[in-house]
Amino acid sequence: MEKFITLTHTAVPLEMENIDTDQIIPARFLKATDKAGFGDNLFRDWRYDQEENLKKNFPLNQEKYQGEILVAGDNFGCGSSREHAAWAIKAYGFKVVVSSYFADIFKGNSLNNGLLPVQVSPNFLMETFKAIEEKPTTKIKIDLENQVIKLIDKNLEEKFEIDTYKKMCLINGFDDIDFLVNKLDKIKTFEKHQTL
């Protein structure tokens, strides 16, 4: 996985609550077993009409909103446990999702796939939406090492929580297998010193 230490970028706002995994990646696109192409179908039914034309009023289709950070309403990623939702968001180009609450399984799937879910207070989320609405080029800084999110133009910041192990994995670019391979020498040394 790609290492994640800090990111300063613009964001795409999706000011809706209770966005479930079927809205993130509809079930009809779940037949594939590898991650290729999932980004094309992110929010498919919201991004396209029945004639497959882009819906101009949907934030991901508006040129003024660009960036590697998705800012979403409360209770993001609820619904089914499909890992494909994290795949689709990551494949589309987002590296971070900001919300005031994430469904636990979605949060775990995101962290396992190098997508950072940053949970903020409802007030900070509201300020973030407001800042992006006022100025779509608003920069947001995510400092994973110090666990801080900052709205640069407003000089407003907040701490966020993250599992210590997952934080270490993201900073080093490890998935769970990479972590174990990285410890291989220590594992072999430990095994040598074990008596039967």
C-alpha positions in Angstrom: 0.0 0.0 0.0 1.0 3.6 -0.4 2.4 5.3 2.7 0.2 7.9 4.3 1.8 10.5 6.6 0.2 13.9 5.7 -2.1 15.1 3.0 -3.0 18.7 2.1 -5.7 18.8 -0.6 -9.1 20.1 -1.7 -12.3 18.2 -1.0 -15.5 17.1 -2.6 -18.6 17.7 -0.3 -21.4 15.1 -0.1 -23.7 16.7 2.5 -26.0 13.7 2.9 -26.5 11.5 6.0 -26.8 7.7 6.2 -25.0 7.0 2.9 -25.0 3.2 2.7 -22.7 0.9 0.9 -25.3 0.1 -1.8 -25.3 3.8 -2.7 -21.5 3.9 -2.7 -21.2 0.9 -5.0 -24.5 -0.6 -6.2 -24.8 -4.4 -5.8 -25.0 -5.1 -9.6 -21.3 -4.1 -9.8 -20.0 -6.6 -7.2 -19.3 -9.5 -9.6 -15.7 -8.7 -10.0 -13.1 -10.1 -7.6 -10.3 -7.6 -8.2 -10.3 -3.9 -7.5 -9.9 -2.7 -11.1 -12.7 -0.5 -12.4 -14.6 0.0 -9.2 -14.0 3.8 -9.2 -15.9 4.2 -12.4 -19.1 3.0 -10.6 -18.7 5.0 -7.4 -22.1 6.5 -6.5 -23.2 5.2 -10.0 -27.0 5.8 -9.5 -26.4 9.3 -8.1 -23.9 10.3 -10.7 -25.8 9.1 -13.8 -29.4 9.2 -15.0 -31.2 6.3 -16.7 -29.8 7.3 -20.1 -26.2 7.2 -18.6 -25.8 10.9 -18.7 -24.0 12.7 -15.9 -26.3 14.4 -13.4 -24.9 18.0 -13.4 -26.1 18.8 -9.9 -24.3 15.9 -8.2 -21.1 17.1 -6.4 -18.7 14.6 -8.0 -19.9 15.8 -11.4 -19.3 19.5 -10.7 -15.9 20.9 -11.9 -15.7 23.3 -9.0 -15.3 20.4 -6.6 -12.1 18.4 -7.0 -9.7 16.7 -4.6 -8.5 13.6 -2.8 -10.7 14.2 0.3 -14.4 13.2 0.4 -16.4 15.0 3.1 -19.7 13.3 3.8 -22.6 13.5 6.2 -23.1 11.6 9.4 -23.3 7.7 9.5 -21.2 7.1 6.4 -20.8 3.6 5.1 -23.7 2.0 6.9 -25.6 -1.0 5.4 -23.9 -4.1 4.2 -20.3 -5.2 4.9 -19.1 -5.1 1.3 -15.4 -4.2 1.1 -16.1 -3.0 -2.5 -17.3 0.3 -1.1 -13.8 1.1 0.2 -12.3 -0.2 -3.1 -14.6 2.1 -5.1 -13.8 5.3 -3.1 -10.1 4.6 -3.2 -10.1 3.7 -6.9 -11.9 6.9 -7.7 -9.0 8.8 -6.3 -10.0 9.7 -2.7 -7.4 9.0 0.0 -9.5 10.3 2.9 -13.1 10.3 3.9 -14.3 12.8 6.6 -17.5 12.3 8.5 -18.9 12.7 12.0 -19.6 9.0 12.2 -18.6 5.8 10.2 -20.1 2.4 10.4 -17.6 0.1 12.1 -17.3 -2.4 9.3 -16.8 0.3 6.7 -14.2 1.9 8.8 -12.3 -1.4 9.1 -12.5 -2.1 5.4 -11.2 1.4 4.6 -8.2 1.1 6.9 -7.4 -2.3 5.4 -7.4 -0.8 2.0 -5.3 2.3 2.6 -8.3 4.7 2.8 -8.2 6.9 5.9 -11.6 7.5 7.6 -11.3 10.7 9.7 -14.1 11.0 12.3 -14.7 14.6 13.4 -17.2 16.3 15.7 -20.6 17.4 14.1 -19.6 21.0 14.6 -16.2 20.6 12.8 -18.0 18.7 10.0 -20.5 21.6 9.6 -17.7 24.1 9.5 -16.0 22.0 6.8 -19.1 21.9 4.6 -19.5 25.7 5.1 -15.9 26.4 4.2 -16.1 24.3 1.0 -19.4 25.9 0.0 -17.9 29.4 0.5 -14.7 28.5 -1.3 -14.5 25.2 -3.2 -10.7 25.4 -3.4 -10.5 25.3 0.4 -7.5 23.2 1.5 -7.7 20.6 4.2 -4.6 19.2 5.9 -4.7 15.7 7.3 -1.7 15.0 9.6 -1.9 11.3 10.5 1.2 11.3 12.7 -0.3 13.9 15.0 -3.9 12.9 14.3 -5.0 16.4 13.4 -7.3 17.6 10.6 -7.1 21.3 9.8 -9.1 23.7 7.6 -6.1 25.8 6.5 -7.9 28.9 5.3 -9.9 29.1 8.6 -7.1 28.1 10.8 -9.5 25.6 12.5 -8.3 22.2 13.6 -9.4 19.2 15.5 -7.8 16.0 16.8 -9.1 12.6 15.5 -8.8 9.1 16.8 -7.4 6.1 15.0 -6.4 2.6 16.0 -2.7 2.6 16.9 -1.9 -0.5 14.8 -3.8 0.7 11.7 -2.1 4.1 12.1 1.3 2.4 12.1 0.3 0.4 9.0 -0.8 3.4 7.1 2.3 5.4 7.9 4.5 2.5 6.7 2.4 1.5 3.8 1.7 -1.9 5.2 -1.4 -4.1 4.9 -1.7 -6.9 7.5 0.5 -9.3 5.4 3.2 -6.7 4.9 3.2 -6.1 8.7 3.9 -9.8 9.3 6.5 -10.0 6.6 8.3 -7.0 8.1 8.5 -9.0 11.4 9.8 -12.2 9.7 13.3 -11.9 11.2 12.0 -11.4 14.7 9.6 -14.3 14.2 12.4 -16.6 13.0 14.6 -15.6 16.0 11.8 -16.2 18.4 11.1 -19.7 16.9 14.8 -20.6 17.1 14.8 -20.0 20.9 11.7 -22.1 21.5 12.2 -25.5 23.1 9.9 -28.4 22.4 
